[in-house]
Amino acid sequence: MNRARENHLQEIKQRFLDRVDLKYRKGAKEHKESLTTKTDLLEEALDEVVDLFVYILTEIDRKKR
C-alpha cells in the first residue's frame, strides 16, 4: 500500500480505538454489572443488531428526502 492508504488506515484504527474506549466506559457507567459476568450477552447483541438495522434504514430514508 502507498503512504496515503497507510495513513488512512492508521486514522481509521485510531478512531476505532477512541470509540471503543468511549463506548466501553459509557456502558460500564450505565450497567453496574461487569461485562465479564453477564450471562445474556447474545440477547443483548441481538438487540444491538436490531437497533443498528433500524438506524441504517432510518438514515437511508432520511437521505432520500
HTML snippet that shows the backbone in 3Dmol.js (N, CA, C, O; Angstrom):
<script src="https://3Dmol.org/build/3Dmol-min.js"></script>
<div id="view" style="width:600px;height:400px;position:relative"></div>
<script>
const pdb = `
ATOM      1  N   MET A   1       0.850  -1.188   0.000  1.00  0.00           N
ATOM      2  CA  MET A   1       0.000   0.000   0.000  1.00  0.00           C
ATOM      3  C   MET A   1       0.886   1.238   0.000  1.00  0.00           C
ATOM      4  O   MET A   1       2.027   1.219   0.462  1.00  0.00           O
ATOM      5  N   ASN A   2       0.326   2.298  -0.528  1.00  0.00           N
ATOM      6  CA  ASN A   2       1.087   3.540  -0.543  1.00  0.00           C
ATOM      7  C   ASN A   2       0.921   4.294   0.780  1.00  0.00           C
ATOM      8  O   ASN A   2       0.112   3.919   1.628  1.00  0.00           O
ATOM      9  N   ARG A   3       1.682   5.332   0.929  1.00  0.00           N
ATOM     10  CA  ARG A   3       1.702   6.099   2.185  1.00  0.00           C
ATOM     11  C   ARG A   3       0.335   6.680   2.523  1.00  0.00           C
ATOM     12  O   ARG A   3      -0.064   6.672   3.688  1.00  0.00           O
ATOM     13  N   ALA A   4      -0.389   7.185   1.529  1.00  0.00           N
ATOM     14  CA  ALA A   4      -1.707   7.770   1.771  1.00  0.00           C
ATOM     15  C   ALA A   4      -2.667   6.731   2.346  1.00  0.00           C
ATOM     16  O   ALA A   4      -3.426   7.021   3.270  1.00  0.00           O
ATOM     17  N   ARG A   5      -2.628   5.533   1.798  1.00  0.00           N
ATOM     18  CA  ARG A   5      -3.502   4.468   2.305  1.00  0.00           C
ATOM     19  C   ARG A   5      -3.093   4.034   3.708  1.00  0.00           C
ATOM     20  O   ARG A   5      -3.947   3.774   4.556  1.00  0.00           O
ATOM     21  N   GLU A   6      -1.802   3.957   3.947  1.00  0.00           N
ATOM     22  CA  GLU A   6      -1.319   3.617   5.295  1.00  0.00           C
ATOM     23  C   GLU A   6      -1.786   4.658   6.307  1.00  0.00           C
ATOM     24  O   GLU A   6      -2.226   4.316   7.404  1.00  0.00           O
ATOM     25  N   ASN A   7      -1.686   5.919   5.934  1.00  0.00           N
ATOM     26  CA  ASN A   7      -2.137   6.991   6.823  1.00  0.00           C
ATOM     27  C   ASN A   7      -3.631   6.907   7.077  1.00  0.00           C
ATOM     28  O   ASN A   7      -4.098   7.099   8.200  1.00  0.00           O
ATOM     29  N   HIS A   8      -4.375   6.617   6.016  1.00  0.00           N
ATOM     30  CA  HIS A   8      -5.824   6.487   6.162  1.00  0.00           C
ATOM     31  C   HIS A   8      -6.167   5.336   7.104  1.00  0.00           C
ATOM     32  O   HIS A   8      -7.034   5.471   7.966  1.00  0.00           O
ATOM     33  N   LEU A   9      -5.494   4.224   6.938  1.00  0.00           N
ATOM     34  CA  LEU A   9      -5.709   3.073   7.806  1.00  0.00           C
ATOM     35  C   LEU A   9      -5.392   3.417   9.258  1.00  0.00           C
ATOM     36  O   LEU A   9      -6.150   3.060  10.159  1.00  0.00           O
ATOM     37  N   GLN A  10      -4.299   4.095   9.485  1.00  0.00           N
ATOM     38  CA  GLN A  10      -3.929   4.483  10.854  1.00  0.00           C
ATOM     39  C   GLN A  10      -4.990   5.388  11.472  1.00  0.00           C
ATOM     40  O   GLN A  10      -5.316   5.254  12.651  1.00  0.00           O
ATOM     41  N   GLU A  11      -5.523   6.302  10.679  1.00  0.00           N
ATOM     42  CA  GLU A  11      -6.575   7.198  11.175  1.00  0.00           C
ATOM     43  C   GLU A  11      -7.826   6.409  11.552  1.00  0.00           C
ATOM     44  O   GLU A  11      -8.425   6.646  12.601  1.00  0.00           O
ATOM     45  N   ILE A  12      -8.212   5.478  10.697  1.00  0.00           N
ATOM     46  CA  ILE A  12      -9.394   4.649  10.967  1.00  0.00           C
ATOM     47  C   ILE A  12      -9.187   3.836  12.243  1.00  0.00           C
ATOM     48  O   ILE A  12     -10.077   3.765  13.090  1.00  0.00           O
ATOM     49  N   LYS A  13      -8.014   3.225  12.378  1.00  0.00           N
ATOM     50  CA  LYS A  13      -7.730   2.414  13.563  1.00  0.00           C
ATOM     51  C   LYS A  13      -7.764   3.257  14.832  1.00  0.00           C
ATOM     52  O   LYS A  13      -8.290   2.813  15.852  1.00  0.00           O
ATOM     53  N   GLN A  14      -7.217   4.449  14.784  1.00  0.00           N
ATOM     54  CA  GLN A  14      -7.219   5.298  15.970  1.00  0.00           C
ATOM     55  C   GLN A  14      -8.629   5.745  16.337  1.00  0.00           C
ATOM     56  O   GLN A  14      -8.997   5.773  17.511  1.00  0.00           O
ATOM     57  N   ARG A  15      -9.409   6.091  15.323  1.00  0.00           N
ATOM     58  CA  ARG A  15     -10.800   6.487  15.582  1.00  0.00           C
ATOM     59  C   ARG A  15     -11.588   5.327  16.171  1.00  0.00           C
ATOM     60  O   ARG A  15     -12.422   5.530  17.053  1.00  0.00           O
ATOM     61  N   PHE A  16     -11.333   4.116  15.694  1.00  0.00           N
ATOM     62  CA  PHE A  16     -11.999   2.943  16.239  1.00  0.00           C
ATOM     63  C   PHE A  16     -11.625   2.744  17.703  1.00  0.00           C
ATOM     64  O   PHE A  16     -12.494   2.526  18.548  1.00  0.00           O
ATOM     65  N   LEU A  17     -10.335   2.821  17.999  1.00  0.00           N
ATOM     66  CA  LEU A  17      -9.885   2.653  19.384  1.00  0.00           C
ATOM     67  C   LEU A  17     -10.475   3.709  20.297  1.00  0.00           C
ATOM     68  O   LEU A  17     -10.887   3.404  21.416  1.00  0.00           O
ATOM     69  N   ASP A  18     -10.519   4.941  19.834  1.00  0.00           N
ATOM     70  CA  ASP A  18     -11.113   6.016  20.639  1.00  0.00           C
ATOM     71  C   ASP A  18     -12.588   5.735  20.902  1.00  0.00           C
ATOM     72  O   ASP A  18     -13.082   5.945  22.010  1.00  0.00           O
ATOM     73  N   ARG A  19     -13.280   5.264  19.880  1.00  0.00           N
ATOM     74  CA  ARG A  19     -14.716   4.995  20.002  1.00  0.00           C
ATOM     75  C   ARG A  19     -14.982   3.817  20.942  1.00  0.00           C
ATOM     76  O   ARG A  19     -15.913   3.858  21.746  1.00  0.00           O
ATOM     77  N   VAL A  20     -14.161   2.769  20.838  1.00  0.00           N
ATOM     78  CA  VAL A  20     -14.309   1.607  21.728  1.00  0.00           C
ATOM     79  C   VAL A  20     -14.116   2.043  23.173  1.00  0.00           C
ATOM     80  O   VAL A  20     -14.876   1.641  24.054  1.00  0.00           O
ATOM     81  N   ASP A  21     -13.113   2.853  23.415  1.00  0.00           N
ATOM     82  CA  ASP A  21     -12.845   3.325  24.768  1.00  0.00           C
ATOM     83  C   ASP A  21     -14.043   4.089  25.329  1.00  0.00           C
ATOM     84  O   ASP A  21     -14.479   3.834  26.451  1.00  0.00           O
ATOM     85  N   LEU A  22     -14.570   5.023  24.542  1.00  0.00           N
ATOM     86  CA  LEU A  22     -15.722   5.804  24.998  1.00  0.00           C
ATOM     87  C   LEU A  22     -16.952   4.933  25.234  1.00  0.00           C
ATOM     88  O   LEU A  22     -17.636   5.077  26.247  1.00  0.00           O
ATOM     89  N   LYS A  23     -17.226   4.038  24.302  1.00  0.00           N
ATOM     90  CA  LYS A  23     -18.411   3.174  24.397  1.00  0.00           C
ATOM     91  C   LYS A  23     -18.314   2.228  25.585  1.00  0.00           C
ATOM     92  O   LYS A  23     -19.297   2.018  26.296  1.00  0.00           O
ATOM     93  N   TYR A  24     -17.149   1.663  25.799  1.00  0.00           N
ATOM     94  CA  TYR A  24     -16.965   0.735  26.919  1.00  0.00           C
ATOM     95  C   TYR A  24     -17.180   1.459  28.242  1.00  0.00           C
ATOM     96  O   TYR A  24     -17.863   0.953  29.133  1.00  0.00           O
ATOM     97  N   ARG A  25     -16.599   2.633  28.362  1.00  0.00           N
ATOM     98  CA  ARG A  25     -16.746   3.406  29.602  1.00  0.00           C
ATOM     99  C   ARG A  25     -18.192   3.843  29.822  1.00  0.00           C
ATOM    100  O   ARG A  25     -18.681   3.831  30.952  1.00  0.00           O
ATOM    101  N   LYS A  26     -18.868   4.224  28.755  1.00  0.00           N
ATOM    102  CA  LYS A  26     -20.283   4.608  28.858  1.00  0.00           C
ATOM    103  C   LYS A  26     -21.118   3.415  29.322  1.00  0.00           C
ATOM    104  O   LYS A  26     -21.976   3.552  30.194  1.00  0.00           O
ATOM    105  N   GLY A  27     -20.864   2.247  28.736  1.00  0.00           N
ATOM    106  CA  GLY A  27     -21.583   1.043  29.136  1.00  0.00           C
ATOM    107  C   GLY A  27     -21.300   0.649  30.576  1.00  0.00           C
ATOM    108  O   GLY A  27     -22.201   0.213  31.292  1.00  0.00           O
ATOM    109  N   ALA A  28     -20.062   0.798  31.001  1.00  0.00           N
ATOM    110  CA  ALA A  28     -19.700   0.473  32.380  1.00  0.00           C
ATOM    111  C   ALA A  28     -20.412   1.391  33.355  1.00  0.00           C
ATOM    112  O   ALA A  28     -20.799   0.973  34.446  1.00  0.00           O
ATOM    113  N   LYS A  29     -20.581   2.636  32.960  1.00  0.00           N
ATOM    114  CA  LYS A  29     -21.279   3.600  33.821  1.00  0.00           C
ATOM    115  C   LYS A  29     -22.778   3.299  33.882  1.00  0.00           C
ATOM    116  O   LYS A  29     -23.399   3.413  34.939  1.00  0.00           O
ATOM    117  N   GLU A  30     -23.351   2.917  32.744  1.00  0.00           N
ATOM    118  CA  GLU A  30     -24.785   2.642  32.661  1.00  0.00           C
ATOM    119  C   GLU A  30     -25.168   1.317  33.311  1.00  0.00           C
ATOM    120  O   GLU A  30     -26.223   1.206  33.936  1.00  0.00           O
ATOM    121  N   HIS A  31     -24.314   0.322  33.163  1.00  0.00           N
ATOM    122  CA  HIS A  31     -24.615  -1.018  33.660  1.00  0.00           C
ATOM    123  C   HIS A  31     -23.626  -1.356  34.757  1.00  0.00           C
ATOM    124  O   HIS A  31     -22.427  -1.473  34.506  1.00  0.00           O
ATOM    125  N   LYS A  32     -24.116  -1.511  35.947  1.00  0.00           N
ATOM    126  CA  LYS A  32     -23.227  -1.747  37.092  1.00  0.00           C
ATOM    127  C   LYS A  32     -22.591  -3.140  37.052  1.00  0.00           C
ATOM    128  O   LYS A  32     -21.503  -3.351  37.586  1.00  0.00           O
ATOM    129  N   GLU A  33     -23.287  -4.088  36.411  1.00  0.00           N
ATOM    130  CA  GLU A  33     -22.741  -5.448  36.323  1.00  0.00           C
ATOM    131  C   GLU A  33     -21.571  -5.474  35.338  1.00  0.00           C
ATOM    132  O   GLU A  33     -21.622  -4.848  34.280  1.00  0.00           O
ATOM    133  N   SER A  34     -20.524  -6.203  35.701  1.00  0.00           N
ATOM    134  CA  SER A  34     -19.359  -6.320  34.826  1.00  0.00           C
ATOM    135  C   SER A  34     -19.718  -7.110  33.577  1.00  0.00           C
ATOM    136  O   SER A  34     -20.444  -8.102  33.641  1.00  0.00           O
ATOM    137  N   LEU A  35     -19.212  -6.665  32.465  1.00  0.00           N
ATOM    138  CA  LEU A  35     -19.467  -7.345  31.197  1.00  0.00           C
ATOM    139  C   LEU A  35     -19.004  -8.800  31.245  1.00  0.00           C
ATOM    140  O   LEU A  35     -19.620  -9.669  30.628  1.00  0.00           O
ATOM    141  N   THR A  36     -17.934  -9.065  31.967  1.00  0.00           N
ATOM    142  CA  THR A  36     -17.387 -10.424  32.021  1.00  0.00           C
ATOM    143  C   THR A  36     -18.246 -11.375  32.837  1.00  0.00           C
ATOM    144  O   THR A  36     -18.046 -12.587  32.770  1.00  0.00           O
ATOM    145  N   THR A  37     -19.200 -10.855  33.608  1.00  0.00           N
ATOM    146  CA  THR A  37     -20.057 -11.734  34.408  1.00  0.00           C
ATOM    147  C   THR A  37     -21.486 -11.794  33.882  1.00  0.00           C
ATOM    148  O   THR A  37     -22.301 -12.556  34.401  1.00  0.00           O
ATOM    149  N   LYS A  38     -21.802 -11.000  32.859  1.00  0.00           N
ATOM    150  CA  LYS A  38     -23.163 -11.016  32.311  1.00  0.00           C
ATOM    151  C   LYS A  38     -23.426 -12.344  31.608  1.00  0.00           C
ATOM    152  O   LYS A  38     -22.531 -12.926  30.995  1.00  0.00           O
ATOM    153  N   THR A  39     -24.650 -12.805  31.705  1.00  0.00           N
ATOM    154  CA  THR A  39     -24.995 -14.099  31.114  1.00  0.00           C
ATOM    155  C   THR A  39     -25.896 -13.978  29.889  1.00  0.00           C
ATOM    156  O   THR A  39     -26.196 -14.984  29.247  1.00  0.00           O
ATOM    157  N   ASP A  40     -26.330 -12.774  29.557  1.00  0.00           N
ATOM    158  CA  ASP A  40     -27.264 -12.595  28.447  1.00  0.00           C
ATOM    159  C   ASP A  40     -26.650 -11.791  27.295  1.00  0.00           C
ATOM    160  O   ASP A  40     -27.348 -11.026  26.629  1.00  0.00           O
ATOM    161  N   LEU A  41     -25.380 -11.960  27.070  1.00  0.00           N
ATOM    162  CA  LEU A  41     -24.696 -11.166  26.046  1.00  0.00           C
ATOM    163  C   LEU A  41     -25.240 -11.414  24.643  1.00  0.00           C
ATOM    164  O   LEU A  41     -25.321 -10.481  23.844  1.00  0.00           O
ATOM    165  N   LEU A  42     -25.609 -12.642  24.331  1.00  0.00           N
ATOM    166  CA  LEU A  42     -26.133 -12.916  22.991  1.00  0.00           C
ATOM    167  C   LEU A  42     -27.460 -12.210  22.759  1.00  0.00           C
ATOM    168  O   LEU A  42     -27.702 -11.679  21.675  1.00  0.00           O
ATOM    169  N   GLU A  43     -28.318 -12.200  23.765  1.00  0.00           N
ATOM    170  CA  GLU A  43     -29.592 -11.487  23.645  1.00  0.00           C
ATOM    171  C   GLU A  43     -29.348  -9.994  23.485  1.00  0.00           C
ATOM    172  O   GLU A  43     -29.978  -9.343  22.651  1.00  0.00           O
ATOM    173  N   GLU A  44     -28.441  -9.456  24.277  1.00  0.00           N
ATOM    174  CA  GLU A  44     -28.120  -8.029  24.170  1.00  0.00           C
ATOM    175  C   GLU A  44     -27.504  -7.720  22.814  1.00  0.00           C
ATOM    176  O   GLU A  44     -27.784  -6.669  22.237  1.00  0.00           O
ATOM    177  N   ALA A  45     -26.671  -8.615  22.295  1.00  0.00           N
ATOM    178  CA  ALA A  45     -26.071  -8.416  20.984  1.00  0.00           C
ATOM    179  C   ALA A  45     -27.144  -8.398  19.901  1.00  0.00           C
ATOM    180  O   ALA A  45     -27.080  -7.576  18.986  1.00  0.00           O
ATOM    181  N   LEU A  46     -28.123  -9.288  19.989  1.00  0.00           N
ATOM    182  CA  LEU A  46     -29.222  -9.288  19.021  1.00  0.00           C
ATOM    183  C   LEU A  46     -29.990  -7.977  19.077  1.00  0.00           C
ATOM    184  O   LEU A  46     -30.348  -7.422  18.038  1.00  0.00           O
ATOM    185  N   ASP A  47     -30.245  -7.481  20.274  1.00  0.00           N
ATOM    186  CA  ASP A  47     -30.921  -6.186  20.407  1.00  0.00           C
ATOM    187  C   ASP A  47     -30.108  -5.074  19.748  1.00  0.00           C
ATOM    188  O   ASP A  47     -30.675  -4.184  19.113  1.00  0.00           O
ATOM    189  N   GLU A  48     -28.793  -5.120  19.895  1.00  0.00           N
ATOM    190  CA  GLU A  48     -27.922  -4.116  19.277  1.00  0.00           C
ATOM    191  C   GLU A  48     -27.981  -4.207  17.746  1.00  0.00           C
ATOM    192  O   GLU A  48     -27.971  -3.187  17.058  1.00  0.00           O
ATOM    193  N   VAL A  49     -28.043  -5.437  17.221  1.00  0.00           N
ATOM    194  CA  VAL A  49     -28.146  -5.624  15.771  1.00  0.00           C
ATOM    195  C   VAL A  49     -29.459  -5.040  15.257  1.00  0.00           C
ATOM    196  O   VAL A  49     -29.480  -4.383  14.216  1.00  0.00           O
ATOM    197  N   VAL A  50     -30.539  -5.274  15.971  1.00  0.00           N
ATOM    198  CA  VAL A  50     -31.834  -4.717  15.576  1.00  0.00           C
ATOM    199  C   VAL A  50     -31.765  -3.188  15.593  1.00  0.00           C
ATOM    200  O   VAL A  50     -32.228  -2.534  14.658  1.00  0.00           O
ATOM    201  N   ASP A  51     -31.191  -2.624  16.647  1.00  0.00           N
ATOM    202  CA  ASP A  51     -31.026  -1.170  16.706  1.00  0.00           C
ATOM    203  C   ASP A  51     -30.236  -0.670  15.506  1.00  0.00           C
ATOM    204  O   ASP A  51     -30.617   0.315  14.874  1.00  0.00           O
ATOM    205  N   LEU A  52     -29.146  -1.340  15.194  1.00  0.00           N
ATOM    206  CA  LEU A  52     -28.299  -0.932  14.074  1.00  0.00           C
ATOM    207  C   LEU A  52     -29.089  -0.959  12.771  1.00  0.00           C
ATOM    208  O   LEU A  52     -28.985  -0.034  11.966  1.00  0.00           O
ATOM    209  N   PHE A  53     -29.867  -2.000  12.560  1.00  0.00           N
ATOM    210  CA  PHE A  53     -30.672  -2.119  11.348  1.00  0.00           C
ATOM    211  C   PHE A  53     -31.655  -0.963  11.237  1.00  0.00           C
ATOM    212  O   PHE A  53     -31.812  -0.366  10.172  1.00  0.00           O
ATOM    213  N   VAL A  54     -32.312  -0.655  12.347  1.00  0.00           N
ATOM    214  CA  VAL A  54     -33.279   0.453  12.359  1.00  0.00           C
ATOM    215  C   VAL A  54     -32.569   1.775  12.076  1.00  0.00           C
ATOM    216  O   VAL A  54     -33.070   2.591  11.303  1.00  0.00           O
ATOM    217  N   TYR A  55     -31.426   1.991  12.683  1.00  0.00           N
ATOM    218  CA  TYR A  55     -30.668   3.230  12.451  1.00  0.00           C
ATOM    219  C   TYR A  55     -30.275   3.362  10.980  1.00  0.00           C
ATOM    220  O   TYR A  55     -30.403   4.438  10.395  1.00  0.00           O
ATOM    221  N   ILE A  56     -29.801   2.275  10.389  1.00  0.00           N
ATOM    222  CA  ILE A  56     -29.373   2.318   8.993  1.00  0.00           C
ATOM    223  C   ILE A  56     -30.556   2.605   8.068  1.00  0.00           C
ATOM    224  O   ILE A  56     -30.456   3.443   7.172  1.00  0.00           O
ATOM    225  N   LEU A  57     -31.666   1.918   8.282  1.00  0.00           N
ATOM    226  CA  LEU A  57     -32.839   2.163   7.449  1.00  0.00           C
ATOM    227  C   LEU A  57     -33.330   3.596   7.595  1.00  0.00           C
ATOM    228  O   LEU A  57     -33.701   4.233   6.610  1.00  0.00           O
ATOM    229  N   THR A  58     -33.332   4.094   8.808  1.00  0.00           N
ATOM    230  CA  THR A  58     -33.774   5.461   9.054  1.00  0.00           C
ATOM    231  C   THR A  58     -32.884   6.461   8.337  1.00  0.00           C
ATOM    232  O   THR A  58     -33.373   7.422   7.744  1.00  0.00           O
ATOM    233  N   GLU A  59     -31.577   6.236   8.390  1.00  0.00           N
ATOM    234  CA  GLU A  59     -30.649   7.143   7.712  1.00  0.00           C
ATOM    235  C   GLU A  59     -30.798   7.059   6.203  1.00  0.00           C
ATOM    236  O   GLU A  59     -30.727   8.080   5.519  1.00  0.00           O
ATOM    237  N   ILE A  60     -31.004   5.861   5.673  1.00  0.00           N
ATOM    238  CA  ILE A  60     -31.246   5.715   4.221  1.00  0.00           C
ATOM    239  C   ILE A  60     -32.485   6.492   3.821  1.00  0.00           C
ATOM    240  O   ILE A  60     -32.472   7.221   2.830  1.00  0.00           O
ATOM    241  N   ASP A  61     -33.565   6.338   4.596  1.00  0.00           N
ATOM    242  CA  ASP A  61     -34.797   7.058   4.297  1.00  0.00           C
ATOM    243  C   ASP A  61     -34.609   8.563   4.399  1.00  0.00           C
ATOM    244  O   ASP A  61     -35.135   9.311   3.575  1.00  0.00           O
ATOM    245  N   ARG A  62     -33.872   9.011   5.393  1.00  0.00           N
ATOM    246  CA  ARG A  62     -33.642  10.439   5.575  1.00  0.00           C
ATOM    247  C   ARG A  62     -32.876  11.014   4.372  1.00  0.00           C
ATOM    248  O   ARG A  62     -33.165  12.124   3.927  1.00  0.00           O
ATOM    249  N   LYS A  63     -31.921  10.271   3.859  1.00  0.00           N
ATOM    250  CA  LYS A  63     -31.123  10.761   2.731  1.00  0.00           C
ATOM    251  C   LYS A  63     -31.922  10.791   1.433  1.00  0.00           C
ATOM    252  O   LYS A  63     -31.554  11.503   0.498  1.00  0.00           O
ATOM    253  N   LYS A  64     -33.000  10.035   1.363  1.00  0.00           N
ATOM    254  CA  LYS A  64     -33.853  10.036   0.166  1.00  0.00           C
ATOM    255  C   LYS A  64     -34.702  11.297   0.098  1.00  0.00           C
ATOM    256  O   LYS A  64     -35.172  11.657  -0.982  1.00  0.00           O
ATOM    257  N   ARG A  65     -34.909  11.973   1.211  1.00  0.00           N
ATOM    258  CA  ARG A  65     -35.781  13.156   1.241  1.00  0.00           C
ATOM    259  C   ARG A  65     -35.121  14.351   0.637  1.00  0.00           C
ATOM    260  O   ARG A  65     -35.719  15.426   0.584  1.00  0.00           O
TER     261      ARG A  65
END
`;
const viewer = $3Dmol.createViewer("view");
viewer.addModel(pdb, "pdb");
viewer.setStyle({}, {cartoon: {color: "spectrum"}});
viewer.zoomTo();
viewer.render();
</script>
